[in-house]
Amino acid sequence: MAKRSFKITPATLGPRGHLQQPDYWLLLETTGGKVREIDRYPTYPEAVQANREVCERLLH
């Protein structure tokens, strides 16, 4: 069975220059070399909280 891991990454809706605030943050599952989008969040702290909740559910 492949190890499940999660990643939070910034995303923008269109081409922009460097060092700009992202439009939203993606919570991604990266398992077995495949990437799947779980959800999008408007702020980084919301994405971190969602990541904690997902990981807690997997541990219990």
Residue, then its C-alpha position, 0 to 999 in steps of 0.5 A: m500500500a502506498k504511503r499517503s501524504f499531503k501538501i499545501t501549495p499556492a495557486t493563482l488563476g492566471p499568469r502573474g509576476h513573482l511574489q504575489q499573493p495567491d488567489y487560493w491555497l490547494l490541499l493536495e494528496t500525493t500518493g503513489g506518484k499521483v496528485r489529487e486536489i482535495d480542496r481549495y482554501p482562501t487563506y493559508p491558515e484555513a488550509v493548514q487546519a484542513n490538513r490537520e483534520v484530514c491527518e487526524r482522521l487517518l490516524h484514528 
